[in-house]
């Protein structure tokens, strides 16, 4: 086993970085979806949702940066083109969504997909003793589970 300069197995680190690039692509689509619904939301709930969607896209933008910087920390180049993002992403693309329930449903389905990816990375990073990635995934999961619960409650649904 060859260790890199931060003390992690070089092969496992490259695999984790690849998984993080997959997460990065999905987060970029999620972020762009949030921007779109923020801009296009209409109706009686406009003021509340417009503000909430801005809060969510601001947070997503910060997470995109954290993911990219973690990939760099692991010695790999992060994806950085929309072509790469659309090829790698599984998060649904929301186009021209202006109705409140459809917007919130898009957030729930996007976060559900992100949570699947993050849990897989959590398992792999734990096996590789990669505490930096592991802690980041744990924090993301905790926040996003709460957001899913809140969005589902807004929709009148249980988790």
N, C-alpha and C positions, 0 to 999 in steps of 0.2 A: 504494500500500500504506500502510495506517494502522498505526502501531505503538502498542501499549499501553504502560503505564507500566513494564513490565519488559523492553521492547525487542523484543517479539515481534509478528508480524503478527496483528492483531486477529481477522480472519476465521479464520485457521488455528488460533488459540488457542481460539476457540469450538468449532471442530470437534474439537480434541483434548479439550477439557473434556467434550464430549458422549460421546466414546469412553471417557473416564475414568469418566463416570457409568455407562456400560454395564458397565465393569469393576467399579465399586463395587457395583452390584446383584448381580453374579455372586459377588463376594467375600462379600457379606452372606449369600447362600444357602449358600455353602461354609462360612462361619463357623457358621451355625446347624446345618448338617449335622454339623460337628465336635462341637458341644455335644451334639447328640442321641446320637451314637455314643459319646461320652465317658460320658454318663449311663446309656446302655442296654446297653453291652457286657457280655457274659456269657461264662463258660467258663473253661477252664484258663489262658488267656492274659490274663485280666482285668487283673491288676496291671500287667503291662508295657504293654498297650494303653491302659488307662485313663490312665496317666501320659503316654504318647506323644500321645494325643489331646488332653490338656490342653495340652501343649507346642504342638501345632499350632494349637489354637483361640486360645491366647494370642498367638501370632505373627500369625494371621489378623486378630485384633482390632486389633493395632497397624497392620497394613497397611491395613485399612479406614480408620483415622484418617489415615494418610499420604495415601491416595488422595483422601479428602474434603478434606483441607487443600490438596492440589495443585490440585484443582478450584477451591477458593476463591482460591488464589494466581493462577489464570488468569482470575479475575473472574466466575465462574459459581457458581450455587448447586448444591451436591451434592444428589442424591436422598436422601430421608430417611424414606420410609414403606415399610412392607412391601408395600403395594399396588404402589408403583413398582418395588420390587425384583422381585417375582414377575412383573410384566409384562415386564421387561427382561431377565431372567436366562435363560441357557441351561444353566447348571450343573444337573445332575440333583438333584432333591429326594430326600433319603433319609428315609424314614418308618419308624419302628419297627424299625430295624436293630440287632440285638443279637449277631449272629453275626460272628466275627472276620474271616473272609475277605470277606464281603459289605461290611463296614465299610471294609476296606482297599481293596477294589475301588472303592467310592464315592469315596474320597480320590483314587485314581488317575484316575478318569474326570473328577472335578471339576477336578483340577489340569491335566489335558490340555486341558480347555475354557478354563481361565484362561490357560494358556500361548498358546493361539491368539489370544486377545484381546490379550494383552500384546505379542506379536510384531507384531501389526497396529499397535498404538499406538506401538511402538518405531520402526517404519518411518515413520509419519506424523510423529512428534515429531522424528525425525532430519531429515526434509525441511523441517520448520518451524524448524530450528535451536533447538529447545526442549530444551536440555541438562538442565534440571531433571527434566522428565518422562522423557526418554530414560534418564538415569542410574537413576531409580527403576525403570523397566521392566527395565533390564538387571540390576539387583540382584535383583528379584523372579524373573526368569527363571532366573538362576543358582541361586538357592536352591530353586526349585520343581522344576527338572530333577533336582537331587540327591535331593529328597524322592521324586519319581516313581521314580527308580532304586532307592532303598532300599525303597520299598513293593513294587515289582515283585520285588525280590530276596526280600523276606519271603514273597511269594506263590509263589516258586519259578519266576519268569518272568524273561525278559530284556527289556530296554527295546526 
